[in-house]
Amino acid sequence: MWRLSSRALFWISEASYIVLVLITGCFFTISLVALLSQAVRTAPNRSWTNNWNAVCIGATYVFVVSISPFLDLIHPTDVVTC
């Protein structure tokens, strides 16, 4: 039985990670677009003007994108659970 070299395992790992990040990014974008379109559809004037729901959704997504790189810095033992 043959074994893959450490270099091949490295490239497979990196490619898998890139695919996972791309898939996650696509789902993130699809959910953002779906929620923003729902906010516009349910607005009384069905417009982007004075649509605070869309502003809140956009701000939440910006917050999630800005804070997500720092989540790797939290060690699992630092999180307190009840």
Phi and psi in degrees as a GROMACS rama.xvg file:
@    title "Ramachandran Plot"
@    xaxis  label "Phi"
@    yaxis  label "Psi"
@TYPE xy
-97.1073  154.426  TRP-2
-115.868  145.983  ARG-3
-77.0151  146.262  LEU-4
-71.4909  163.165  SER-5
-65.2072  -30.8258  SER-6
-67.8652  -42.1206  ARG-7
-65.26  -41.3786  ALA-8
-62.8141  -37.2804  LEU-9
-62.2613  -47.2719  PHE-10
-67.3617  -36.7634  TRP-11
-65.0313  -42.2373  ILE-12
-62.8579  -45.7799  SER-13
-64.1457  -43.5117  GLU-14
-64.0876  -40.3021  ALA-15
-63.2601  -41.3706  SER-16
-64.0106  -42.8389  TYR-17
-63.4746  -43.0046  ILE-18
-62.4409  -42.9733  VAL-19
-62.7486  -41.6707  LEU-20
-65.5091  -41.1564  VAL-21
-65.469  -42.1451  LEU-22
-64.4126  -43.6778  ILE-23
-62.9701  -41.689  THR-24
-63.212  -38.0553  GLY-25
-64.7923  -45.256  CYS-26
-64.3412  -37.4835  PHE-27
-61.9789  -46.1493  PHE-28
-66.7276  -42.3511  THR-29
-62.1064  -42.5633  ILE-30
-67.0342  -37.1644  SER-31
-62.7102  -47.2904  LEU-32
-63.9054  -41.0105  VAL-33
-64.7117  -43.0034  ALA-34
-68.6559  -39.118  LEU-35
-66.6929  -39.6797  LEU-36
-67.2466  -36.0041  SER-37
-65.6771  -37.3819  GLN-38
-64.2302  -38.5471  ALA-39
-72.0581  -40.3461  VAL-40
-65.5352  -33.9714  ARG-41
-92.3727  -1.78309  THR-42
-69.6918  147.712  ALA-43
-59.366  -37.0647  PRO-44
-96.3247  0.422165  ASN-45
48.6705  48.8191  ARG-46
-143.617  167.665  SER-47
-80.3759  -19.3713  TRP-48
-72.8792  133.76  THR-49
54.8742  33.3759  ASN-50
-100.245  91.7879  ASN-51
-75.0541  -21.8231  TRP-52
-63.5989  -42.3237  ASN-53
-65.6626  -36.5298  ALA-54
-64.6865  -44.2347  VAL-55
-64.2684  -41.3784  CYS-56
-63.9917  -46.9805  ILE-57
-61.9369  -41.7308  GLY-58
-64.816  -38.7994  ALA-59
-64.0491  -43.6207  THR-60
-65.7124  -38.708  TYR-61
-63.454  -41.0811  VAL-62
-61.8532  -45.4267  PHE-63
-62.7317  -43.2124  VAL-64
-66.5698  -36.9559  VAL-65
-75.6036  -29.9246  SER-66
-91.3142  -22.0027  ILE-67
-61.3993  -33.9856  SER-68
-64.5871  -25.1429  PRO-69
-85.7503  -8.69896  PHE-70
-69.2533  -23.4044  LEU-71
-71.0936  -18.1221  ASP-72
-78.5661  -15.744  LEU-73
-84.6521  122.2  ILE-74
-79.7622  140.039  HIS-75
-55.7163  -28.4012  PRO-76
-78.0456  -12.3301  THR-77
-80.6419  -17.5793  ASP-78
-82.8866  126.836  VAL-79
-91.0124  126.402  VAL-80
-113.378  152.675  THR-81
